[in-house]
Amino acid sequence: MYGKGIRARSGRILGVALAAAAGLSGFGPAAPARADTFIPLPGGSITRQLADGTNLTVRITGESAKISGSMGSTPVHRNVWTTAVASIDLDGPSASNSTLKISPGYIVGCQVDISGISANNAGGQAYIPDTSLQTLGTLGLSEQMGSGITLGPGQAVARPMLDLERPDDYGQESHKRYNKVPGPHASVSWTDETFSMDGCGGYAQARAFVAAEVDTATFIGNLVLYGEPFTIG
């Protein structure tokens, strides 16, 4: 199953391939249909002043989630559809001559309180190198959302949404987990992008994050915004 697409904006639309796991489990007679649960979410905003006085603002807007169980009605499987807009804005001396990197994703946990995971105890930053996101706190970012998530009790992972295929300096295929654009504005939007979660027999939660990086001629600034946690059953 594929979502309705991701748009990355900087004055143009970039095509992004995001595989999304359908999460169909089991065979045999169809289970009774269960209504999806729609969850409106408040999004969020955070602003920090960079070294030269430029203000960096990261936002999540238009956020919502839709939760459903598996077609086989197994208690350890969920499907999640997510919608939101992640954006970065600069205001100040470096606004027009900087480069922005933006990488949205979701933190997902099984029987663990992920509300305590914030920019403060994750170091307040997430450096974004050329090939992949660096570890965000203690949460690995080695896989993307569409690969599906398998978690046991007490486990949590953070998964980036983007997987942009671009040629490297030698013309070989490379994958980027962020969108890179000139300042002062960058955004990524997604509608009904889905992931599946398996293996969690208890309660599960998820929350969005947006990792931002500002590169200038004299310094690099980083900031991470976390959305409000929501239950996924």
ABEGO torsion letter per residue (X at the ends): XBBAEBBBBAGBBBBBBBBBBAGBBEBEBBBBBBBBBBBBBAEEBBBBBBAAGBBBBBBBBGBBBBBBBBAAGBAABBBBBBBBBBBBBBBEAAAAABBBBBBBBBBBBBGBBAAABBAAAAGGBBBBBAABBBBBEABBAABBAAAEBBBBBGBBBBBBABBBBBBBAAGBBBBBABBBBBOABBBBBBBGBBBBBBGBABBBBBBBBBBBBBBBAABBBBBBBBBBBBBAX
